Amino acid sequence: MAHNPVIWFEIYVQDMGRAKKFYETMLEVKLSKLNTPDEMWSFPMQMDQVGAGGALVRMGGVEPGGSTIVYFACADCAVEMARAEKQGARIHKRKTSIGEYGFISLLYDTEGNMIGLHSLQ
């Protein structure tokens, strides 16, 4: 494989307005409506940048088969985590070092999906 293995992700929601506001506020981005049969709003993306890294992980408190975690890149994951918490997120793991690979935070969004935040500082 000559590229990173993940090319697209979908986070399923029940309340689009609530979920859209949560992600736009937490990440300070504007989502764009896609012209599809289903209601879809995309995160900002660069069409010429394909793929994202990924890994298999064993982590306490997260059982296999229960979820896939999407990590959003941040300058400092504690900043986005604080914004998420103000929007109603439930924090699972506050900013934690992962050694030479930086830091992560884990939280549940307003729809109950676990997501991750990653930063190098």
C-alpha distances in whole Angstrom, upper triangle without the diagonal:
4,6,8,8,11,13,16,19,22,25,28,32,35,37,35,38,38,34,33,36,35,31,33,35,33,30,33,31,32,30,30,31,29,30,29,31,31,32,29,29,26,25,25,22,21,19,18,16,13,11,13,12,13,15,17,21,24,27,30,32,29,28,25,25,27,25,21,22,21,22,23,23,27,29,31,30,34,35,32,33,37,37,35,38,40,39,39,36,37,35,33,33,34,32,31,30,26,27,25,23,26,27,27,29,29,31,32,32,35,34,33,29,28,26,25,26,24,26,26,30
4,7,9,12,13,17,19,23,26,29,32,36,37,35,38,38,34,33,36,34,31,32,35,32,29,32,30,31,29,29,31,28,30,29,32,32,32,29,29,25,24,24,20,19,17,15,13,11,10,12,12,14,16,19,22,26,28,32,33,30,31,28,28,29,27,23,23,22,22,23,22,26,27,30,29,33,34,32,33,37,36,35,38,40,39,39,36,37,36,34,33,34,32,31,29,26,27,25,22,25,27,27,29,30,32,33,33,36,35,34,30,29,27,26,26,24,25,25,29
4,6,9,9,13,16,20,23,26,29,33,34,32,34,34,30,29,32,31,27,28,31,29,26,28,26,27,26,26,27,25,27,27,29,29,29,26,25,22,21,20,17,15,14,13,10,8,7,8,9,12,14,17,20,24,26,30,31,28,28,26,26,27,24,20,20,18,18,19,19,22,24,26,26,30,30,28,30,33,32,31,34,36,35,36,33,34,32,31,30,31,29,28,27,24,25,23,20,22,24,24,26,26,28,29,29,32,31,31,27,26,23,22,22,21,22,22,26
4,6,8,11,13,17,20,23,26,30,31,29,31,31,27,27,29,28,24,26,28,26,23,26,24,25,24,24,26,24,26,26,28,27,27,24,23,20,19,19,16,15,15,13,10,8,5,5,5,8,11,14,17,21,23,26,27,24,25,22,23,24,21,17,16,14,15,16,16,19,21,23,23,26,27,25,26,30,29,28,31,33,32,32,29,30,29,27,26,27,26,25,24,21,22,20,17,19,21,20,22,23,25,26,26,29,28,27,24,22,20,18,19,17,19,19,23
4,7,10,12,15,18,21,24,28,29,28,30,30,26,26,29,27,24,26,28,26,24,26,25,26,24,24,25,23,25,24,26,25,26,22,22,19,19,19,17,17,16,15,13,9,6,7,7,7,10,12,15,19,21,25,25,22,22,20,19,21,18,14,15,13,14,16,17,21,23,25,24,27,28,26,26,30,30,28,30,33,31,32,28,29,28,26,26,27,26,25,25,22,23,22,19,21,22,21,23,22,24,24,25,28,26,26,22,21,19,18,19,18,20,21,25
4,6,8,11,14,17,20,24,26,24,26,26,22,22,25,24,20,22,25,23,20,23,21,22,20,21,22,20,22,21,23,22,22,19,19,16,15,16,14,15,14,15,12,9,5,5,7,7,10,13,15,19,20,24,24,21,21,19,18,19,16,12,12,10,12,13,15,18,21,23,21,25,26,23,24,27,26,24,27,30,28,28,25,26,25,24,24,25,24,24,24,21,23,22,19,20,21,19,20,20,21,21,21,24,23,22,19,18,16,15,17,16,19,21,24
4,7,11,14,17,20,24,25,23,25,25,22,21,24,23,19,21,24,22,20,22,20,20,18,18,19,17,19,18,21,20,20,16,16,13,13,14,11,12,11,12,9,6,4,6,9,11,14,16,19,22,24,27,27,24,24,22,21,21,18,14,14,12,13,14,15,19,22,24,22,26,26,23,24,28,27,25,28,30,28,29,26,27,27,26,26,27,26,26,26,24,26,25,21,23,23,21,22,22,23,23,22,24,23,23,19,19,17,17,18,18,20,22,25
4,7,10,13,16,20,21,19,21,22,18,18,21,20,17,18,21,20,18,20,18,18,15,15,16,14,16,15,18,16,16,13,13,10,11,12,10,12,11,13,12,9,8,9,11,12,15,17,19,23,23,26,26,22,23,21,19,19,16,13,13,10,12,13,15,18,22,23,22,25,25,22,23,26,24,22,26,27,25,26,23,25,25,24,25,26,25,26,27,25,27,26,23,23,23,21,21,20,20,20,19,21,19,20,17,17,15,16,17,18,20,23,26
4,7,10,13,17,18,16,19,19,15,15,18,17,14,16,19,18,16,19,17,17,14,15,15,14,17,15,17,15,15,12,12,10,10,13,12,14,14,17,15,12,10,10,12,12,15,16,18,21,21,24,23,19,20,18,17,16,13,10,10,8,10,11,14,17,21,22,20,23,23,19,20,24,22,20,23,25,22,22,20,21,22,21,22,23,23,24,25,23,26,26,22,22,22,19,19,17,17,17,15,18,16,16,13,13,12,13,15,16,19,22,25
4,6,9,13,15,13,16,16,12,13,16,15,13,15,18,17,16,19,17,16,13,14,14,13,15,14,15,12,12,9,10,9,10,13,14,17,17,19,18,16,14,14,16,15,17,18,20,22,22,24,23,19,20,19,17,16,12,10,11,9,12,13,16,19,23,24,21,24,23,20,20,23,21,19,22,23,20,20,18,20,21,21,22,24,24,25,27,25,29,29,25,25,23,20,20,17,17,15,14,15,13,14,11,13,12,14,16,18,21,25,27
4,7,10,12,11,14,13,10,11,14,13,11,14,16,15,15,18,16,16,13,15,15,14,17,16,17,13,12,10,10,10,11,15,15,19,19,22,20,19,17,16,17,16,18,19,19,21,21,22,20,17,18,18,16,14,11,10,10,8,12,12,16,18,22,22,19,21,21,18,18,21,19,16,18,20,17,17,15,17,18,18,20,21,22,24,25,24,28,28,25,24,22,19,18,15,14,12,10,12,9,10,8,10,9,12,15,17,21,24,26
4,7,10,9,13,12,9,11,14,13,13,16,18,17,18,20,18,18,15,16,15,15,17,15,15,11,11,10,11,12,14,17,18,22,22,25,23,22,20,19,21,20,21,21,22,23,23,24,21,19,19,19,16,14,12,12,12,12,15,16,20,22,25,26,22,24,24,20,20,22,21,17,20,21,18,17,16,17,19,19,22,24,25,26,28,28,31,32,28,28,25,22,20,17,15,13,11,11,8,10,8,11,12,15,18,21,24,28,29
4,6,6,10,9,7,9,12,11,12,14,16,16,17,19,18,17,14,16,15,15,18,16,16,12,10,10,11,13,14,18,20,24,24,27,26,25,23,22,24,23,24,24,24,25,24,25,22,20,21,21,19,16,14,15,15,14,17,17,21,22,26,26,23,24,24,20,19,21,19,16,18,19,15,15,14,16,18,19,22,23,25,27,30,29,33,34,30,29,27,23,21,18,15,12,10,9,6,9,8,12,13,16,19,22,25,29,30
4,6,9,9,8,11,13,13,14,16,18,18,20,21,20,19,17,18,16,17,19,17,16,12,11,12,13,16,17,21,23,27,27,31,29,28,27,26,28,26,28,28,27,28,27,27,24,22,23,23,21,18,17,18,18,18,21,21,24,26,29,29,26,27,26,22,22,23,21,18,19,20,16,15,15,17,20,21,24,26,28,30,33,32,36,37,34,32,30,26,24,21,18,14,12,10,7,10,11,15,16,20,22,25,29,32,33
4,6,5,6,9,10,11,12,14,16,17,18,19,19,17,15,16,15,17,19,18,17,14,11,12,12,15,17,20,23,27,27,31,30,29,28,27,29,28,29,30,29,30,29,29,26,24,25,26,24,21,19,20,20,19,21,21,24,25,28,28,25,26,25,21,21,22,19,16,18,18,14,14,14,17,20,22,25,26,27,30,33,33,37,38,34,33,30,26,24,21,18,15,12,9,7,11,13,16,17,20,22,25,28,32,33
4,6,5,6,8,10,11,12,14,15,16,17,16,14,11,12,11,13,15,15,15,12,8,9,9,12,14,17,20,23,24,28,27,26,25,25,27,26,29,29,29,31,29,30,27,25,27,27,25,22,20,20,19,18,20,19,22,23,26,27,24,25,24,20,20,22,19,16,18,18,14,15,15,18,21,23,25,26,27,30,32,33,36,37,33,32,29,26,24,21,18,16,12,10,9,13,13,17,17,20,21,24,27,31,31
4,6,5,6,9,10,11,12,14,16,16,15,13,11,13,12,15,17,17,18,15,11,11,10,13,14,17,20,24,25,29,28,28,27,27,29,29,31,32,32,33,31,32,29,28,29,30,28,25,23,23,22,20,21,20,23,23,26,26,24,24,23,19,20,20,17,15,17,16,13,14,15,18,21,23,26,26,27,30,33,33,37,37,34,32,30,27,24,22,19,17,13,11,11,15,16,18,18,21,22,25,27,31,31
4,6,5,6,9,10,11,12,14,15,15,14,13,15,15,18,20,20,20,17,14,14,12,15,15,18,21,25,27,30,29,29,28,26,28,28,29,30,29,31,29,29,26,25,27,28,26,23,21,21,20,19,20,19,22,22,25,24,22,22,20,17,17,17,14,12,14,13,9,10,12,15,18,20,23,23,25,27,30,31,34,35,32,30,27,24,21,19,16,14,10,7,8,12,13,16,16,19,19,23,25,29,29
4,5,5,6,9,10,11,12,13,13,12,11,13,13,16,19,18,19,15,12,11,10,12,12,16,18,22,24,27,25,25,24,23,24,24,26,27,26,28,26,27,24,22,24,25,23,20,18,18,16,15,16,15,18,19,22,22,19,20,19,15,15,16,14,11,13,14,10,11,11,14,16,18,20,21,22,25,28,28,31,32,29,27,24,21,19,17,14,12,8,6,7,10,10,13,13,16,16,20,22,26,27
4,5,5,6,8,10,11,11,10,9,7,10,10,13,16,17,18,15,12,10,8,10,10,13,16,20,21,25,23,24,23,22,24,24,27,28,28,30,28,29,27,25,27,27,26,23,20,20,18,16,17,15,18,18,21,22,19,20,19,15,16,17,14,12,15,15,11,13,13,17,19,21,23,23,24,26,29,29,32,33,29,27,25,22,20,19,16,14,11,10,11,14,13,16,15,17,17,20,22,26,27
4,6,5,6,8,10,10,10,9,9,12,13,16,20,20,22,19,15,14,11,13,12,15,18,22,24,27,26,26,25,24,26,26,29,30,29,31,29,30,27,26,28,29,28,25,22,22,20,18,18,16,18,18,21,21,19,19,17,14,15,15,11,10,13,12,8,11,12,16,18,21,22,22,23,26,28,29,32,33,30,27,25,22,20,19,16,15,11,10,12,15,15,17,16,18,17,20,22,26,26
4,6,5,6,9,10,10,11,11,14,16,18,22,22,23,20,17,15,13,14,12,15,18,22,24,27,25,25,24,23,24,24,26,27,26,28,25,26,24,23,25,26,25,22,20,19,17,15,15,14,16,16,18,18,16,16,14,11,11,12,9,7,10,9,6,8,8,12,14,17,18,18,19,22,25,26,29,30,27,24,22,19,16,15,12,11,8,7,10,12,12,13,12,14,14,18,19,23,23
4,5,5,6,8,8,9,8,12,14,16,20,20,22,19,16,13,11,11,9,11,14,18,20,23,21,22,21,19,21,21,23,25,24,26,24,26,24,22,25,25,24,22,19,18,15,13,13,10,13,13,16,16,14,15,13,10,11,13,10,8,11,12,9,11,10,14,15,17,18,18,18,21,23,24,27,27,24,22,20,17,15,14,12,12,8,9,11,13,12,13,11,12,12,15,17,21,21
4,6,6,5,5,6,7,10,13,16,19,20,23,20,16,14,11,11,9,10,14,17,20,23,21,22,22,21,23,23,26,28,27,29,28,29,27,26,28,29,28,25,22,21,18,16,15,12,14,14,16,17,15,16,14,11,13,14,10,10,13,13,10,13,13,17,18,20,21,20,20,24,26,26,29,29,26,24,22,19,18,17,16,15,12,12,14,17,16,17,14,15,14,17,18,22,22
4,6,5,7,9,10,14,17,19,23,24,26,23,20,18,14,14,12,14,17,20,23,26,24,25,24,23,25,25,27,29,28,30,28,29,27,26,29,30,29,26,23,22,20,17,16,13,15,13,15,15,14,14,11,9,11,11,7,8,11,9,8,11,12,15,16,19,20,19,19,22,24,26,28,29,26,23,21,19,17,17,15,15,12,12,15,17,16,17,15,16,14,17,18,21,21
4,6,8,11,12,16,18,21,24,25,27,24,21,18,15,15,12,14,17,20,23,25,23,24,23,20,22,22,24,26,25,26,24,25,24,23,26,27,27,24,21,20,17,14,13,10,12,10,13,12,10,11,9,5,7,8,5,5,9,9,8,10,10,13,13,16,16,15,15,18,21,22,25,25,22,20,17,15,13,13,12,12,10,11,14,15,14,14,12,12,10,13,14,18,18
4,5,9,10,14,17,19,23,24,26,23,21,18,14,13,10,11,13,16,19,21,19,20,20,18,19,20,23,25,24,26,25,26,25,24,27,27,27,25,21,20,16,14,12,8,9,8,11,11,10,12,9,6,9,11,8,9,12,13,11,14,13,16,16,18,18,17,16,19,21,21,24,24,21,18,17,15,14,14,14,15,12,14,16,17,16,15,12,12,10,12,13,16,16
4,7,10,13,17,19,23,24,27,24,21,18,15,14,11,11,14,17,20,22,21,22,22,20,22,24,26,29,28,30,28,30,29,27,30,31,31,28,25,23,20,17,16,12,12,11,12,13,13,14,11,9,12,12,9,11,14,13,12,16,15,19,19,21,21,20,19,22,24,25,27,27,24,21,20,18,17,18,17,18,15,16,18,20,19,19,16,16,14,15,15,19,18
4,6,10,13,16,19,21,24,22,18,16,12,10,8,7,11,14,17,19,18,20,20,19,21,23,26,28,28,31,29,31,30,28,31,31,30,28,25,23,20,17,15,12,12,12,14,16,15,17,14,12,15,16,13,13,17,16,15,18,17,21,21,23,23,22,21,24,25,26,28,28,25,23,21,20,19,19,18,19,16,17,18,21,19,19,16,17,15,16,17,20,20
4,7,10,13,16,18,21,19,16,13,9,9,7,7,11,14,16,19,19,20,21,20,23,25,28,30,30,33,32,33,32,30,32,32,31,29,26,24,22,18,18,15,16,16,18,19,19,20,18,15,18,19,15,15,19,18,16,19,19,22,23,25,26,25,25,27,29,29,32,31,28,26,25,23,22,22,21,20,17,17,19,21,20,21,18,19,18,20,20,23,24
4,7,9,13,15,17,15,12,9,6,5,5,6,10,13,15,18,18,19,19,19,22,23,26,28,29,31,30,32,31,28,30,30,29,27,23,22,20,17,17,14,16,17,19,21,20,22,20,16,19,20,17,16,20,19,17,19,19,22,23,25,26,26,25,28,29,29,32,32,28,27,25,23,22,22,20,19,16,16,17,20,18,19,17,18,18,20,21,25,26
4,6,10,12,15,14,11,8,5,5,7,7,10,13,14,18,18,19,20,20,24,25,28,30,31,34,33,35,33,31,33,32,30,29,25,23,22,19,20,17,19,20,23,24,23,26,23,20,23,24,21,20,23,23,20,22,22,26,27,28,29,29,29,31,33,32,35,34,31,30,29,26,26,25,23,22,19,19,19,22,20,22,20,22,21,23,24,27,29
4,7,9,11,10,8,6,4,6,9,11,13,16,16,20,20,20,21,22,25,26,29,31,32,35,34,36,34,32,33,32,30,28,25,24,23,20,22,20,22,23,26,28,26,28,26,23,25,26,23,22,25,25,21,23,23,27,28,30,31,31,31,34,35,35,38,37,33,32,31,29,28,27,25,23,20,20,19,22,21,23,21,23,23,26,27,31,32
4,6,9,9,7,5,6,7,10,12,13,15,14,18,19,19,19,21,24,25,29,30,32,34,34,36,35,32,33,31,29,28,25,23,23,20,22,20,22,24,27,29,28,30,28,25,27,29,26,24,27,28,24,26,25,28,30,31,32,33,33,35,36,35,38,37,34,33,32,30,29,28,26,25,22,22,20,23,21,24,22,24,24,26,28,31,33
4,7,8,8,8,9,10,14,15,16,18,16,20,21,21,22,24,27,28,31,33,35,37,37,39,38,35,35,34,31,30,27,26,26,23,25,24,26,28,31,33,31,34,32,29,31,32,29,28,31,31,27,29,29,32,33,34,36,36,36,38,40,39,41,41,37,37,36,33,32,31,30,28,25,24,23,26,24,27,25,27,28,30,32,35,37
4,5,7,7,10,11,15,17,17,19,18,21,22,21,22,23,27,27,30,31,33,35,36,38,36,33,33,31,29,28,25,24,24,22,25,24,26,29,32,34,32,34,33,29,31,33,30,28,31,31,28,29,28,31,32,33,35,36,36,38,39,38,41,41,37,37,35,33,32,30,29,27,24,24,22,24,23,25,24,27,28,30,32,35,37
4,7,9,12,14,18,20,21,23,21,25,25,24,24,26,29,29,32,32,34,36,36,38,36,33,33,31,28,27,25,25,26,24,27,26,29,31,35,36,34,36,35,31,32,34,31,29,32,32,29,29,29,31,33,34,36,37,38,40,41,40,43,43,39,39,38,35,34,31,30,27,25,24,22,24,23,26,26,28,30,32,35,38,40
4,6,10,12,16,19,19,22,21,25,25,23,23,24,27,27,29,30,31,33,33,35,33,30,30,28,25,24,22,22,23,21,24,24,27,29,32,33,31,33,32,28,29,31,28,26,29,29,25,26,25,28,30,30,33,34,35,36,38,37,40,40,37,36,35,32,30,28,26,24,21,20,18,20,19,22,22,25,27,29,32,35,37
4,7,10,14,16,18,21,21,24,24,23,23,24,27,27,29,30,31,33,33,34,32,29,30,29,26,24,22,21,22,20,22,22,25,26,30,31,29,30,29,25,26,28,25,23,26,26,22,23,23,25,27,29,31,32,33,35,37,36,39,39,35,35,33,30,28,26,24,22,19,18,16,19,18,21,21,24,25,28,30,34,35
4,6,10,13,14,17,17,21,21,20,20,20,23,23,26,27,29,31,30,32,30,27,28,27,25,23,20,19,19,17,19,18,21,23,27,28,26,28,26,23,24,26,23,21,24,24,21,22,21,24,26,27,29,29,30,32,34,33,36,36,32,31,30,27,26,24,22,20,17,17,15,18,17,19,18,21,22,24,27,30,32
4,7,10,12,15,16,19,19,19,19,19,22,23,26,27,28,31,30,32,30,27,29,28,26,24,21,20,19,16,18,16,19,20,23,25,23,25,23,20,21,23,20,19,22,22,19,20,20,23,24,26,27,28,28,30,32,31,34,34,30,29,28,25,24,22,21,19,16,16,15,18,16,19,17,19,20,22,24,28,29
4,6,8,11,12,16,15,15,15,16,19,20,23,25,26,29,29,31,29,27,28,27,25,24,21,18,17,14,15,14,16,18,21,23,21,24,22,19,21,23,20,18,22,22,20,21,20,23,24,25,26,26,26,28,29,29,31,31,27,26,25,23,22,21,20,19,16,17,17,19,17,18,16,18,18,20,22,25,27
4,6,10,12,15,14,14,14,14,17,18,22,24,25,28,27,29,28,25,27,27,26,24,20,18,16,13,13,11,12,14,17,19,18,20,19,15,18,20,17,16,20,20,18,20,19,22,22,23,24,24,23,25,26,26,28,28,24,23,22,20,20,19,18,18,15,17,17,19,16,17,14,15,15,16,18,21,23
4,7,10,12,12,13,14,14,18,19,23,26,27,30,29,32,31,28,30,30,29,27,24,21,19,15,15,12,12,14,16,19,18,21,19,16,19,21,19,18,22,22,20,23,21,24,24,26,26,25,24,26,27,27,29,28,24,23,23,21,21,21,21,21,19,20,20,22,20,20,17,17,16,17,18,21,23
4,6,9,8,10,11,12,15,18,21,24,26,29,29,32,31,29,30,29,28,27,24,21,19,15,15,12,13,15,17,20,20,23,21,19,21,24,21,21,25,25,23,25,24,27,26,27,27,27,25,27,27,26,28,27,23,23,23,22,22,22,23,23,21,23,23,24,21,21,18,18,17,17,18,21,23
4,5,5,8,10,12,16,19,22,26,27,31,31,34,34,31,33,31,31,30,26,23,21,18,17,15,14,17,18,22,22,25,24,21,24,27,24,24,28,29,27,29,27,30,29,30,30,29,28,29,29,27,29,27,24,24,24,24,25,25,26,26,24,26,26,28,25,25,21,21,20,19,20,21,24
4,6,7,10,13,16,19,23,26,28,32,32,35,35,32,33,32,31,30,27,23,22,19,19,17,17,20,22,25,25,28,27,24,27,30,28,27,31,32,29,31,30,32,32,32,32,32,30,31,31,30,31,29,26,26,27,26,27,27,28,28,26,28,27,29,26,26,23,23,22,22,23,24,27
4,6,10,13,16,19,23,26,28,32,33,36,36,34,35,33,32,32,29,25,24,21,20,19,18,20,22,25,26,29,28,26,29,31,30,29,33,34,32,34,32,34,34,34,33,33,31,32,31,29,31,28,25,26,27,27,28,29,30,30,29,31,30,32,28,28,25,24,23,22,23,24,27
4,7,9,12,16,19,23,25,29,29,33,33,30,32,30,29,29,26,22,21,17,17,15,15,17,19,22,22,26,25,23,26,29,27,27,30,32,30,32,29,31,30,30,30,30,28,28,27,26,27,25,21,22,23,23,25,25,27,28,26,29,28,29,26,25,22,21,20,19,19,20,23
4,7,10,13,17,20,23,26,28,31,31,28,29,27,27,27,23,20,19,16,16,15,15,19,21,24,23,27,27,24,26,29,28,27,30,32,30,32,29,31,30,30,29,30,28,28,27,25,27,25,21,23,24,23,25,25,26,27,26,28,27,28,24,24,21,20,20,19,20,21,25
4,7,10,13,16,19,23,24,27,28,25,26,23,23,24,20,16,16,13,13,13,14,17,20,22,21,25,25,23,24,28,27,25,28,31,29,30,27,28,27,27,26,27,25,25,25,22,24,22,19,20,21,20,22,22,23,24,23,26,25,25,22,21,18,17,17,16,18,19,23
4,7,10,14,16,20,21,24,25,22,23,21,21,21,18,14,13,10,10,10,11,14,17,19,18,22,22,20,21,25,24,23,26,28,27,27,24,26,24,23,23,23,22,21,21,18,20,19,15,17,17,16,18,18,20,21,21,24,24,23,20,18,15,14,14,13,15,16,20
4,7,11,13,17,18,22,23,20,21,19,20,21,17,14,12,10,10,11,11,15,17,19,18,21,22,20,21,25,25,23,26,29,28,28,25,25,24,22,21,22,20,19,18,16,17,16,13,14,16,15,17,17,20,21,22,25,25,24,20,18,15,13,14,12,14,15,19
4,7,9,13,15,18,19,16,18,16,16,17,14,11,10,9,9,12,13,16,19,20,18,21,23,21,21,25,25,23,25,28,27,27,23,24,22,20,19,21,19,18,18,15,17,16,13,15,15,14,16,16,18,19,20,24,23,22,18,16,14,12,13,12,15,16,19
4,6,10,12,16,17,15,15,13,15,16,14,11,10,11,11,14,15,18,21,21,19,22,24,22,22,26,26,24,26,29,28,28,24,24,22,19,18,20,19,17,17,13,16,16,13,15,15,14,16,16,18,20,21,25,24,22,19,16,14,13,15,13,16,17,20
4,7,10,14,15,12,12,10,12,14,12,10,10,12,13,17,18,21,24,23,21,24,26,24,23,27,28,25,27,30,29,28,25,24,22,19,18,21,20,18,18,15,17,18,15,17,17,15,17,16,19,20,22,25,24,22,18,16,15,14,16,16,19,20,23
4,6,10,12,10,10,9,12,13,12,10,10,12,13,16,18,20,23,22,19,21,24,22,21,25,26,24,25,28,28,26,23,21,19,16,15,18,17,15,15,12,15,16,14,16,15,13,15,13,16,18,20,24,23,20,17,14,14,13,15,15,18,19,21
4,7,9,8,8,8,12,12,12,12,12,15,15,19,21,23,25,24,21,23,26,24,22,25,27,24,25,29,28,27,23,21,19,15,15,18,18,16,16,13,16,18,16,18,17,15,16,14,17,18,21,24,24,20,18,15,15,14,17,17,20,21,23
4,6,6,8,9,13,12,12,12,11,14,15,18,20,21,23,22,19,20,23,22,19,22,24,22,22,26,26,24,20,18,15,12,11,14,15,13,14,12,15,18,16,17,15,13,13,11,14,16,19,22,22,18,16,13,14,13,15,16,18,20,21
4,6,8,10,14,13,13,14,14,17,17,20,22,23,25,23,20,21,24,23,20,23,25,22,22,25,25,23,20,17,15,11,11,14,16,14,15,14,17,20,19,19,17,14,14,12,14,16,19,22,22,18,17,14,15,15,17,18,21,22,23
4,6,10,13,11,12,13,13,16,17,20,22,23,26,23,20,20,23,22,19,21,23,20,19,23,23,20,17,14,13,9,10,14,16,15,17,17,20,23,21,21,18,15,14,11,12,13,17,19,19,15,14,11,14,14,17,18,21,24,24
4,7,9,7,8,10,10,13,15,18,21,22,25,23,20,21,23,21,19,22,23,20,20,24,23,21,17,15,13,10,11,15,17,16,18,17,20,23,20,20,18,15,14,11,12,12,15,18,17,14,12,9,12,12,16,17,21,23,24
4,6,6,8,10,12,15,17,21,23,25,28,27,23,24,27,25,22,25,26,23,23,27,26,23,20,18,17,14,15,19,20,19,21,20,23,25,23,23,21,18,17,14,15,15,18,20,19,15,14,12,14,15,19,20,24,26,28
4,5,7,9,11,15,17,21,23,26,29,28,24,26,28,26,24,27,28,25,25,29,28,25,22,20,20,16,18,21,22,21,22,20,24,25,23,24,22,19,19,16,17,17,19,22,20,17,15,13,15,16,20,21,24,26,29
4,6,8,11,15,18,21,24,27,30,29,26,27,29,27,25,28,29,25,26,29,27,25,22,21,21,18,20,23,24,24,25,23,26,28,25,26,24,21,21,17,18,17,19,21,18,16,14,13,15,17,21,22,26,28,30
4,7,10,13,16,19,23,25,28,27,24,25,27,24,22,25,26,22,22,26,24,22,19,17,17,15,17,21,22,22,24,23,26,28,25,25,23,20,18,15,15,13,15,17,15,12,10,10,13,15,19,21,25,27,29
4,6,10,13,16,19,22,25,24,21,23,24,21,20,23,23,19,21,24,22,20,17,16,16,14,16,19,20,20,22,21,24,26,22,23,21,17,16,13,13,11,13,16,13,11,8,7,9,12,16,18,21,24,26
4,7,10,13,16,19,23,22,19,21,23,20,19,22,22,19,21,24,22,21,17,17,17,15,16,19,19,19,21,19,22,23,20,20,19,15,15,12,13,12,14,16,14,13,9,8,8,10,14,15,19,22,24
4,6,10,13,15,19,18,15,18,19,16,15,19,19,16,18,21,19,19,15,15,14,12,13,15,16,16,17,16,19,20,17,17,15,12,11,9,10,10,12,15,14,12,8,6,5,6,10,12,15,18,20
4,7,10,13,16,17,14,17,18,14,14,18,18,15,17,20,19,18,15,16,15,14,15,16,16,17,18,16,20,20,16,16,15,12,11,10,11,11,12,15,14,13,10,8,5,6,8,10,14,17,19
4,7,9,13,13,10,14,15,12,12,16,16,14,16,19,18,18,15,16,14,14,13,14,13,14,15,14,17,17,13,13,11,9,9,9,10,12,12,16,16,15,12,10,6,4,5,6,10,13,15
4,6,10,11,9,12,12,10,11,14,14,12,15,18,17,18,15,16,15,15,15,15,13,15,16,15,18,18,14,13,12,10,10,10,11,13,13,16,17,16,13,12,8,6,5,6,9,12,14
4,7,9,8,12,12,10,12,15,15,14,17,19,19,20,17,19,17,18,16,15,13,15,15,14,16,16,12,11,10,10,11,12,14,16,16,19,20,20,17,15,11,9,6,5,6,9,11
4,5,5,9,8,7,10,12,12,13,16,17,17,19,17,18,16,17,16,14,12,14,14,15,16,16,13,11,10,10,10,13,14,17,16,19,21,21,19,17,13,10,7,6,5,8,9
4,6,9,8,9,12,13,14,15,17,19,19,21,19,21,19,20,18,15,12,14,14,15,16,15,13,10,10,11,12,15,17,20,19,22,24,24,22,20,16,13,10,8,5,7,7
4,5,6,7,9,11,12,13,15,17,18,19,17,18,16,17,15,12,9,11,12,14,15,15,13,10,8,9,10,13,15,18,18,21,23,23,21,19,15,12,9,8,5,7,6
4,5,5,6,9,10,10,12,14,15,17,14,15,12,13,11,9,7,9,11,12,15,15,13,10,7,6,6,9,11,14,15,18,20,19,17,15,12,9,5,6,5,9,8
4,6,5,6,9,10,10,12,14,15,13,14,11,13,11,7,6,9,11,14,16,17,16,12,9,9,7,10,11,15,15,18,21,20,19,16,14,11,8,9,9,11,9
4,5,5,6,9,10,11,13,15,13,15,13,15,14,11,10,13,15,17,19,20,18,15,12,12,10,13,13,16,15,17,20,20,19,17,15,13,10,11,10,13,11
4,5,5,6,9,10,11,13,11,13,12,14,13,11,10,14,16,18,20,21,18,15,12,11,9,11,11,13,12,14,17,17,16,14,12,10,8,10,10,14,13
4,5,5,6,9,10,11,8,10,8,10,10,8,8,12,15,16,19,21,18,15,12,10,7,8,8,10,10,13,16,15,14,12,11,9,8,10,11,15,14
4,5,5,6,9,10,9,11,9,13,12,10,10,14,17,19,22,23,21,18,15,13,10,12,11,13,12,14,17,17,17,16,14,13,11,14,14,17,15
4,5,5,6,9,9,12,11,15,15,13,13,17,20,22,24,25,23,20,17,15,12,13,11,13,11,12,16,16,16,16,14,14,12,15,15,18,17
4,5,5,7,5,8,9,12,13,12,13,16,19,21,24,25,23,20,17,14,11,11,8,9,8,9,12,13,13,12,11,11,10,14,15,19,18
4,5,5,5,7,7,11,12,11,13,16,20,22,25,26,24,21,18,15,12,11,9,9,9,10,13,13,14,13,13,13,13,16,17,21,20
4,6,7,10,11,15,16,14,16,20,23,25,28,29,27,24,21,18,15,15,12,12,11,11,15,15,16,16,16,16,16,19,20,23,22
4,6,9,11,15,17,16,18,21,24,26,29,30,28,25,22,19,16,15,12,11,9,8,12,13,14,15,14,16,15,19,20,24,23
4,7,9,13,15,15,17,21,24,26,29,31,28,25,22,19,15,14,10,9,7,6,10,10,12,13,14,15,16,19,21,25,24
4,6,9,12,12,14,17,21,22,25,27,25,22,19,15,12,10,6,5,5,6,9,9,10,10,10,12,13,16,19,22,22
4,6,9,10,14,16,20,21,24,27,24,22,18,15,11,9,6,5,7,8,10,9,10,9,11,12,13,17,19,23,22
4,6,7,10,12,16,17,21,23,21,19,15,12,8,6,4,6,9,11,13,11,11,9,10,10,11,14,17,20,19
4,7,10,11,15,16,19,22,20,18,14,11,8,5,5,7,10,13,14,11,11,8,10,10,11,14,17,20,19
4,7,7,11,12,16,18,17,15,11,8,5,5,7,10,13,16,17,15,14,11,11,9,10,12,14,17,16
4,6,10,12,15,18,16,13,10,8,5,7,8,12,14,17,19,17,16,13,12,10,10,11,13,15,14
4,7,10,12,14,13,10,6,5,5,8,10,14,16,19,21,19,18,15,13,10,9,9,9,11,10
4,6,9,12,11,8,5,5,6,9,12,16,18,22,23,21,20,16,14,11,10,10,10,11,10
4,5,8,8,6,4,7,9,12,16,19,21,25,26,24,22,19,17,13,12,10,10,9,9
4,7,6,5,5,7,10,13,16,20,22,26,27,24,22,18,16,13,12,10,10,9,11
4,5,6,8,10,14,16,20,23,26,29,30,28,26,22,20,16,15,12,12,10,11
4,6,9,12,16,18,22,25,27,31,32,30,27,24,21,17,16,12,11,9,10
4,7,9,13,16,19,22,24,28,28,27,24,20,18,14,13,9,8,7,10
4,7,11,14,17,21,22,26,27,25,23,19,17,13,11,7,6,4,6
4,7,10,14,17,19,22,24,22,20,17,14,10,8,6,5,6,7
4,7,10,14,15,19,20,19,16,13,10,7,5,5,7,9,10
4,7,10,12,16,17,16,14,10,9,6,5,7,9,12,12
4,7,10,13,14,12,10,7,6,5,6,9,12,15,16
4,6,10,11,9,8,5,6,6,8,12,15,18,18
4,7,8,5,5,4,6,9,11,15,18,21,22
4,5,5,5,6,7,10,12,15,18,22,23
4,6,8,10,11,14,15,19,22,26,26
4,6,9,11,14,17,20,23,27,28
4,6,9,13,16,19,22,26,27
4,6,10,13,16,20,23,25
4,7,10,14,17,20,22
4,7,10,14,17,19
4,7,10,14,15
4,7,11,12
4,7,9
4,5
4
